[in-house]
Structure formats: C-alpha cells, structure tokens
C-alpha cells in the first residue's frame, strides 16, 4: 500500500512530500522490514504522480517479489532548477545544466539525521546499515552514489541508474579515496547505450562508470557495472532493471 505525507526539510525551510510504500500485510503482522530510500520518490509507484506520466512500477513489482520492503520515496523540488541544485553534492558548472550550487550534501545529511530516524521511529524497520539501501536515477543516481560512499556507515547498498556522475568525476574520486567502505557494500551502476548522443558520449559514460567502479573495488566494496543495451534515460527503461539490481543488492 502507498501512503503520502508531508515532511519538513529543516536546512531548506521547505515542505516536501514523501511517497511511502508499505507491504500489503503491514497492518496484519508484527514483522519488521528492510528499508529502501529513493530520490525522486514521486516517480516510483503511480503513473499519475510521475513527472512524465510513467512511473518505475515498483508498486506492481513488489506484489510479485519474494522479499518484502518498506520504500521511502523523497519527492524532489520541482521549482526551477532546484532539483538540480539539491541533487548535486558539489558546486560545479555544466555546459548543459549551467551553474549548480551544490546543496546535495546538505540534503543527504537531512535524510540521514532527520528522515531516517523518523521512519525508524514510526514504522517497523530493520534500522541497521545492512538492511538499508539508497537509490536513484540521473541526478538522483549521482546522489545515491555519493550517499553510499559518504555515509557507508548508514547505507550498505545503492542502486545508481543513469547517474549524472560526469558532472563531478574528480570530486567523486577524491570522495572514494577518503571513504571507509565496508566489504559488504554493494553498488549497482548502469548506463544506457541509447542515452549518449554518439559513440564518443557512450565511451565517456562507460569510462566514468567503470573508473568509479574500479576505485570502489579497490577500497573493498562490490559493484555491478551494467551497460544496458538499448537503454534510454527514462522511467520505462529503468523499470526493466529493477529485478536485476534488486536481486544483486538483496540476494
């Protein structure tokens, strides 16, 4: 079942909607559940909530999957370029996106310091890092990668789909070098062959993902780099990868 509630993002002085998935039998048992946190939470469950009219379809996926979870989808800021600013952990400039003021670190810290404790206090969760995952796509994928590296003490798993890592490769490499990455860390990283404008762009995306994957491996973490043949930059494409990354991260 899907619930929605408003939450307050203290550092931004802003209200935001949380899209919460609970197993259908949640109210009929005392069972506890692992938790998946996702950026761009409005795109996860229902087509009518999704930005472009197509969701990931997690609601249907969970009905047939053989493990049960609580999923916490955090809606993005839809005003102007605020999503880009909140989902980039560094101040940077992009010829395509323009200047980004890098509030992603502050946003991530709110998830860790305020949202997760609230969820653990109000729902029957397994709160340990071993039972906690972060995920996202595009800028949300960048944030998911940054989060699992920066707060590996809180998150042991990450799904990073079509991640916008090219914005800040040097910074991410430095972040990995400084990080303490637990050996049970698993990170799924994918990029679609149809996302790039040409072969050069595809080679660039491939090199970026494999470079970060290699650095995580050297630090002791596990990764699943995956080029999605005919993969596109959209929810319909990301939906097809759900069984792949869920099995890798949780089985």
WOJONOR-V143948 format. One record per residue. RES is the residue in one letter. BURIAL is I if it has 24 or more other ideal C-beta (glycine too) atoms within 12 Angstrom, else O. Layout:
{{RES	BURIAL} {RES	BURIAL}}
This chain:
{{X	O} {X	I} {X	I} {X	O} {X	O} {X	O} {X	I} {X	O} {X	I} {X	O} {X	O} {X	O} {X	O} {X	O} {X	O} {X	I} {X	I} {X	I} {X	I} {X	I} {X	I} {X	I} {X	I} {X	O} {X	O} {X	I} {X	O} {X	O} {X	O} {X	O} {X	O} {X	O} {X	I} {X	I} {X	I} {X	I} {X	I} {X	I} {X	I} {X	I} {X	I} {X	I} {X	I} {X	I} {X	I} {X	I} {X	O} {X	O} {X	I} {X	I} {X	I} {X	O} {X	O} {X	O} {X	I} {X	I} {X	I} {X	I} {X	I} {X	O} {X	I} {X	I} {X	O} {X	O} {X	O} {X	O} {X	O} {X	I} {X	I} {X	I} {X	I} {X	I} {X	I} {X	I} {X	I} {X	I} {X	I} {X	O} {X	O} {X	O} {X	O} {X	O} {X	I} {X	I} {X	I} {X	I} {X	I} {X	I} {X	I} {X	I} {X	O} {X	I} {X	O} {X	O} {X	O} {X	O} {X	O} {X	O} {X	O} {X	I} {X	O} {X	I} {X	I} {X	I} {X	I} {X	I} {X	I} {X	I} {X	I} {X	I} {X	I} {X	I} {X	O} {X	I} {X	I} {X	I} {X	O} {X	I} {X	I} {X	I} {X	O} {X	O} {X	I} {X	I} {X	I} {X	O} {X	O} {X	O} {X	I} {X	O} {X	I} {X	I} {X	I} {X	I} {X	I} {X	I} {X	I} {X	I} {X	I} {X	I} {X	I} {X	I} {X	I} {X	I} {X	I} {X	I} {X	I} {X	I} {X	I} {X	I} {X	I} {X	I} {X	O} {X	I} {X	I} {X	I} {X	I} {X	I} {X	I} {X	I} {X	I} {X	I} {X	I} {X	I} {X	I} {X	I} {X	I} {X	I} {X	I} {X	O} {X	I} {X	I} {X	I} {X	O} {X	I} {X	I} {X	O} {X	O} {X	I} {X	O} {X	I} {X	I} {X	O} {X	O} {X	I} {X	I} {X	I} {X	I} {X	I} {X	I} {X	I} {X	I} {X	I} {X	O} {X	I} {X	I} {X	O} {X	O} {X	O} {X	O} {X	O} {X	O} {X	O} {X	O} {X	I} {X	I} {X	O} {X	I} {X	I} {X	I} {X	I} {X	I} {X	I} {X	O} {X	I} {X	I} {X	O} {X	O} {X	I} {X	O} {X	I} {X	I} {X	I} {X	I} {X	I} {X	I} {X	I} {X	I} {X	O} {X	O} {X	I} {X	I} {X	I} {X	I} {X	I} {X	I} {X	I} {X	I} {X	I} {X	O} {X	I} {X	I} {X	I} {X	I} {X	I} {X	I} {X	O} {X	I} {X	I} {X	I} {X	O}}
